[in-house]
């Protein structure tokens, strides 16, 4: 299944000020996530950004936060962004559509989620597994997710893959969103992002 620009949302999970410096290859994870966020915005793909307990971990890093409207940011306490809804934990079999959290944010109704963020083995993985259980298609961008330890990231990617998530690269996402060459959009994205 290809990633469609009119069916997908970019979900940025917990790239926050007090956690990001401790992420293995954290600068690279941030740079790849920012790149994909800017491509999504250029193409018109909605972006949702979660913040895990920002009073403790801090807000989203400024390099990402300054690109986002307030309506795109969802604060959470649960590790899974799917479990975070107005009524509390989404029960087994719930599609999370009622309540709140990421499903209530602009783009949350879409069936495909492209996922970046931290930590791979905690909030990213739990969110991905819950998205899959809720019937969404999930694409995890390998170079744009991270954990404090590389071994935790590797285990998380394998587990998410085993449960049905597609592990992709940022360029795979960008080219699938673009769909074709020869358009002004393709030329602009190619010139500004794909070197």
Phi, psi and omega in degrees: 000132178275156176274122183257135182295333181267001179239356188243159177228141172272125179248115180259115187255114163053047173269087193244155190304317186273347179262321188306320181296341182264358181282132175301126184059035186301322179296323179291316178302315179297313182298317180293322179293317178297318179302312183291324177298315181293322176295316179303314181295322179296321183278338181098022177272130180296152179234133172240137181234126178259153175230119179276114176039067186299336177295334180261321186259351181090168180284175172303143181303142185305326182301334176262314187301323182292345179269354191247140171286158181303325183294344181273349186260127181239118176278145181214160174244321176295148177294319176279126177291341178285325181289340183277099176221167188304327181270005181104209186294129175290128184286166178304134179084352178288141176270001176071004186294324177274160175105270184171223180062213185293331181289338179270346180285155177304123183097350182291343180279350185289158187268345180243135177236126172262123191244132172227163172133197185220160343274145185306318188269359180240266187294320179297308184296316181295321177295314180299314181296321177290323175299316178298317179296333179274007175087012178271154170269135187233135180235112183262125184274108190305313184280355183246018171236152182203162175225170177295327178242135180301325181295325177293321177298315181299316179297318181296316179300318180295317180295317179297318178300315182299330181267004171115359176283144173270130177263121189229171173257165181296323180290327175302315180298310184300314182290327177289323174297321182289325176071323184205159174269175172085003178256162175299322179298314179300314181298318180294314179294318179300315181294317189270337187234329186253100185263000000 
